[in-house]
Amino acid sequence: MPTNTKESGLEDLIVNSLVHDNGYEQGENEDFNRDYAIDETRLFRFLTNTQKAEISNIGLSSTGSGEAYDLKKQKFLDFLRDEITKRGVVDILRNGIKFYPSSLILFYPTPSERNEQAKKDFDKNIWSVTRQLRYSNDETRRTLDFAIFINGLPIFTAELKNRWTKQSVEDAVKQYKVDRNPKELIFNFKRCMAHFAIDDEEIQFCTKLEGKDSWFLPFNKGYNDGKGNPPNPEGLTTDYFWKEPLKKNELANIIENYAQVIKEKDPQTNKIKEKQIFPRYHQWSVVKSLLFDIKEKDVGQRYLVQHSAGSGKSNSIAWLAHQLIDLEKDNKPTVDSILVVTDRRNLDRQIHDTIKAFTSVSNTVAHAEHSKDLRDAIEAGKKIIITTIHKFPYIFEDMGIAHKGRRFAIIIDEAHSSQSGNMSAKMNAVLSTTVFSDDDDSEDVINKLIESRKLLPNASYFAFTATPKNKTLELFGTPYTEDGKIKHRSFHNYSMKQAIEEGFILDVLKSYTTYQSYYHLIKIIEGNPMFDKDKAQKRLRKYVEAEPKAISKKAEIMVEHFYENVRFRIDNRARAMVVTGSIKKAVEYFDAISKCLEKRKSPYKAIVAFTGDTEHTDTATNKKDMVTESELNGFPSNKIEDTFKTEPYRFLICADKFQTGYDEPLLHTMYVDKILTDIKAVQTLSRLNRAYKNKNDTFVLDFANKADDIKDAFSRYYKTTILSDETDRNKLYELIANMEKHEVYSQKDIETVVDFFLKSAVRTKIDPILDVCVTNYESLDEKGQVEFKASAKDFVRLYNFIGAILSYGMPDWEKLSIFLTLLLPKLPAPKEDDDTKELLKYIELESYRAQKKEIRDISLDNKNYEIPPITTGGQIFVNDPEKDYLSHILDDFHKQWGNLNWQDEDNVKAIIKQVQQSVSKDEKYQNAMKNTDRETAKDEGKDATDRAMQTFMPDCMELYKQYVDNSSFNSWLTDVIFDGTYKREGARPQ
């Protein structure tokens, strides 16, 4: 017979594979009890085969019959149904049930390596698949394509679709949402672990069916760092599903170590909500791969996991930490203690919730904020010890040799921010076997310090981040050779591209809106003093952006935009964040936005977030006072996250808080008034990307950054980030040469200071030597001071990093690093002749206007991004200032930031840009550039501009009239477009 290309053919393929290759039994509809949603035949066979005495005790032996027997059986099945409803099928399988007078096991877990009895018990589990399952008493014609059972209890349901018959996974999802009633017992929450929609190319799953509100997530491997699955030369693209996670051992592992039900408290209603967790493919895959690798290679390895923001890193870390506890090799634990380093409260809670589902938290997890906490936790046998990035130096400061010989797993959350050189060195020194004795001289101590910097041979490092820096890649990445260079990449990658394409996170660069500010400043003195032109422009820009008049105008734009575009989104629950560059600006925005809301008689309120205290003027009394965020908000700082979820709070105004690690799905819009670069840009804007029910998009309104700069920052982390080469160790010699030529210190100074320091000498012996070096530094001119201090900082920074990965120790570098670390805090800032400090006394902001510049869908290139290794500051240049008169400086400032006299300026600018793009693509013009001289190409460019202007005439008659009637404007526009396109297209040189 020809190949069965129908949906039934796919069903045949899956079921046959499970039965013939994986040892499943094939169930029949007659075995399925629709009243209780169980395979009754296999449930009682399992109980009878494994726990005959217990079954007899409750009166349900295999030989029983009659009305009394039927009544006992019904009571038992009622109890089992109610227990699953209450606890969920996962908990029932893990912990069994107690039905007087018996305790019943409903699943035998995966056996340990040498436990023969446990292996025999595990083999008694009954794995089965029933196809075309008639699940409903009401409509017996309705069927599921198949369902998976363990010992008669349902684990998964599945709907199949076949692209050969013009249906896809989306049709299967729709079938669950529209045609499958969640009130049917088998579809009740927690009755199954997950419900799968499957076709021959993609897979999705849902853990809670809610009709049209059901939220399906992808269960795909990903392809080319994007959605979908790679081609499979040996079968169907999706056959990994029944060949990998549906294997008996793998499915048992998921039941035992991944699937769980957690409880979350709604801060608004105080109601407890349950949430069923099931791993996505990349989460299951990364944990499984890491555990396999460490078991094969033992401790001492380094792993970098590049998983996109919002991709579930918290769960992945929690699952990894939990399973490392029980990981054994040769019947011995692979690690003694697991250290989790994080600054995220939600990860702390996540680990607790995860461990709680599998074992006792009190016996397993501890927190360490001080060195004693760490010592006590290890001595008490705590397996998982959670600490924060900023507590590192304090925890490891005085730890001695308590951990000699122990084996560690160190899991680092957001690794780019937690692995500074000093922090790593302190951690390694404590956890290693380094021992300092009274008999050690300075040389011994130096050598031991060098060794203590290195990554520990008795620890494995697991570094998780969405945005790996070059340091992180070189420390933890997997090295490989290409083009004669040693490059580094992640051990496992779940890219931002894949997360966006799969719909797991939202693309925050869609509809990216930038605003342009226009100002007019006036000179309020009669004279015309001269200032450094560049510094004056920067100071003026900073001044006008922070002026209350400017903040007030931008606050109006934000509130207006929120009301017109945001507030009703996400079922009228959408929130907005305002990102500011300073505490002062955050508080001023808090006041300005609050006033705007009051003026509107709005029910909404704002929250301000900053660290410490700041001066604030009470608008009612005009009294100045020092205030904290909690005083302004009216509630404690630790309540901000939960309070922001509740009404009437809709605006969160931040100064360097909540811009990393903050996970709030209701956050929809961000108003940015702060320069964001590289990782900061990605981390900050990614606060918006969390997917949520009925959250379909995000907005960013940016008053401070250019769209192209944001694009460049995101491009680094869109797919796989690769370190292009390893750090050049010889850069340290260059930095030493840069410092030595200024004769700030001598080699004798280094030797003496370091010797005193390592022998714990009193400060009065060290400070005089350093003070002489400071005097030498102060005698240098500005260029010399800048060069010396920059080189000293670069040396300490670079050595602190590469000290962990040097093949050979360099005592002279270690000594110089100690010396400079002591010297640098004493060095004053380089002399700087800044004549612009008085500038603001002489000017005044007369007018301010902010206008929308462009709305742009920023698209990222589909390619991996290579970042360079750590570099030093390079050659230092101190330019002579270019002086100019204040009136000229203001004229230049207005040329750049002032306003032209257009009625619809934004539209004019947008159309000019479109005209230029149209001209650059004009075929005749392109030919002229390639094959003629410059003048001929310019003539053809003029004709191309004419043609383009005709095309865009209906969109902007104001621009077209100027082009036709104003000859000077015509010439200017033609020249601008030609200069831009001719250079951009790279014409042949004449």
MOFEN-V939854 format. One record per helix or strand of 2 or more residues. SS is the DSSP state (2 for helix, 1 for strand). FROM is the first residue (numbers start at 0). TO is the last residue. Records with the same first field share a line. If there is no record, write none. Layout:
SS: FROM-TO, FROM-TO
This chain:
2: 6-20, 28-30, 39-49, 51-56, 65-86, 88-94, 115-121, 162-164, 168-178, 184-186, 210-212, 239-244, 247-256, 280-296, 312-325, 344-357, 360-363, 370-378, 388-394, 414-417, 420-430, 441-452, 469-475, 495-500, 532-545, 547-565, 568-571, 582-598, 628-632, 636-643, 677-687, 706-714, 730-739, 746-757, 762-777, 781-801, 810-823, 834-841, 885-896, 904-919, 922-930, 933-954, 956-964, 966-984
1: 24-25, 31-32, 37-38, 96-98, 101-103, 126-133, 142-149, 152-159, 193-197, 202-205, 216-217, 221-222, 259-264, 271-276, 301-306, 327-328, 331-332, 336-340, 364-366, 383-386, 407-412, 458-464, 477-481, 484-488, 491-493, 511-522, 529-531, 574-579, 604-608, 612-616, 623-627, 648-654, 666-672, 698-701, 720-722, 842-855, 864-866, 882-884
